[in-house]
Amino acid sequence: MAYTPEQLTALEAALAKGEKRVTFGDKTVEYRSVEELRIAIREVERGLAEQATATGLLPFPPRQIRVTTNKGL
């Protein structure tokens, strides 16, 4: 699904106010808990990042660097 930055802004504003009801244009969504609202925010952020990568706005997807060490004994 294509997400918009306005949707992310509305979700974050609702979280900041402590509300569980969010309105996007003519649709209203009521979340059962704050945790469910946070999950929705993460989903929209991930969707926006994927859209930016697919359209070439980001040159490559974010990467992870893992460092492991040991004492060498």
C-alpha positions as YAML, in Angstrom:
chain: A
units: angstrom
residues:
- id: 1
  name: MET
  ca: [0.00, 0.00, 0.00]
- id: 2
  name: ALA
  ca: [1.24, 3.48, -0.80]
- id: 3
  name: TYR
  ca: [1.65, 5.64, 2.28]
- id: 4
  name: THR
  ca: [2.00, 9.41, 2.44]
- id: 5
  name: PRO
  ca: [4.04, 11.59, 4.78]
- id: 6
  name: GLU
  ca: [0.75, 13.21, 5.85]
- id: 7
  name: GLN
  ca: [-0.45, 9.85, 7.17]
- id: 8
  name: LEU
  ca: [2.74, 9.45, 9.17]
- id: 9
  name: THR
  ca: [2.36, 12.97, 10.56]
- id: 10
  name: ALA
  ca: [-1.24, 12.29, 11.59]
- id: 11
  name: LEU
  ca: [-0.26, 9.05, 13.34]
- id: 12
  name: GLU
  ca: [2.61, 10.71, 15.19]
- id: 13
  name: ALA
  ca: [0.40, 13.63, 16.22]
- id: 14
  name: ALA
  ca: [-2.21, 11.24, 17.62]
- id: 15
  name: LEU
  ca: [0.48, 9.39, 19.57]
- id: 16
  name: ALA
  ca: [1.86, 12.66, 20.96]
- id: 17
  name: LYS
  ca: [-1.62, 13.71, 22.11]
- id: 18
  name: GLY
  ca: [-2.35, 10.30, 23.60]
- id: 19
  name: GLU
  ca: [-5.27, 9.73, 21.24]
- id: 20
  name: LYS
  ca: [-6.12, 6.41, 19.66]
- id: 21
  name: ARG
  ca: [-8.32, 7.78, 16.86]
- id: 22
  name: VAL
  ca: [-6.72, 9.03, 13.64]
- id: 23
  name: THR
  ca: [-8.44, 10.64, 10.66]
- id: 24
  name: PHE
  ca: [-6.98, 10.51, 7.13]
- id: 25
  name: GLY
  ca: [-9.12, 12.60, 4.81]
- id: 26
  name: ASP
  ca: [-12.56, 10.97, 4.92]
- id: 27
  name: LYS
  ca: [-11.49, 7.82, 6.84]
- id: 28
  name: THR
  ca: [-11.22, 7.45, 10.60]
- id: 29
  name: VAL
  ca: [-9.33, 4.64, 12.29]
- id: 30
  name: GLU
  ca: [-9.51, 3.89, 16.00]
- id: 31
  name: TYR
  ca: [-6.69, 1.78, 17.40]
- id: 32
  name: ARG
  ca: [-7.25, -0.50, 20.38]
- id: 33
  name: SER
  ca: [-4.06, 0.45, 22.19]
- id: 34
  name: VAL
  ca: [-1.11, 2.80, 22.04]
- id: 35
  name: GLU
  ca: [1.10, -0.17, 21.13]
- id: 36
  name: GLU
  ca: [-1.09, -0.87, 18.10]
- id: 37
  name: LEU
  ca: [-0.68, 2.79, 17.10]
- id: 38
  name: ARG
  ca: [3.10, 2.47, 17.41]
- id: 39
  name: ILE
  ca: [3.03, -0.62, 15.20]
- id: 40
  name: ALA
  ca: [1.08, 1.35, 12.60]
- id: 41
  name: ILE
  ca: [3.67, 4.14, 12.71]
- id: 42
  name: ARG
  ca: [6.50, 1.64, 12.15]
- id: 43
  name: GLU
  ca: [4.59, 0.11, 9.23]
- id: 44
  name: VAL
  ca: [4.08, 3.51, 7.59]
- id: 45
  name: GLU
  ca: [7.75, 4.44, 8.13]
- id: 46
  name: ARG
  ca: [8.85, 1.15, 6.56]
- id: 47
  name: GLY
  ca: [6.47, 1.65, 3.65]
- id: 48
  name: LEU
  ca: [7.74, 5.17, 3.02]
- id: 49
  name: ALA
  ca: [11.35, 3.93, 3.09]
- id: 50
  name: GLU
  ca: [10.51, 1.16, 0.61]
- id: 51
  name: GLN
  ca: [8.77, 3.63, -1.69]
- id: 52
  name: ALA
  ca: [11.75, 5.98, -1.56]
- id: 53
  name: THR
  ca: [14.12, 3.13, -2.37]
- id: 54
  name: ALA
  ca: [11.93, 1.87, -5.23]
- id: 55
  name: THR
  ca: [11.63, 5.31, -6.82]
- id: 56
  name: GLY
  ca: [15.35, 6.02, -6.54]
- id: 57
  name: LEU
  ca: [15.06, 8.76, -3.92]
- id: 58
  name: LEU
  ca: [17.35, 6.69, -1.74]
- id: 59
  name: PRO
  ca: [20.34, 5.22, -3.57]
- id: 60
  name: PHE
  ca: [20.19, 1.96, -1.62]
- id: 61
  name: PRO
  ca: [18.28, 0.43, 1.27]
- id: 62
  name: PRO
  ca: [19.66, 1.01, 4.76]
- id: 63
  name: ARG
  ca: [22.25, -1.55, 5.74]
- id: 64
  name: GLN
  ca: [23.42, -3.02, 8.99]
- id: 65
  name: ILE
  ca: [26.97, -3.39, 10.13]
- id: 66
  name: ARG
  ca: [27.61, -6.06, 12.74]
- id: 67
  name: VAL
  ca: [30.79, -6.18, 14.75]
- id: 68
  name: THR
  ca: [31.85, -9.25, 16.67]
- id: 69
  name: THR
  ca: [34.90, -9.56, 18.89]
- id: 70
  name: ASN
  ca: [36.57, -12.14, 21.04]
- id: 71
  name: LYS
  ca: [39.57, -12.21, 23.31]
- id: 72
  name: GLY
  ca: [41.53, -14.43, 20.95]
- id: 73
  name: LEU
  ca: [42.46, -16.92, 23.64]
...
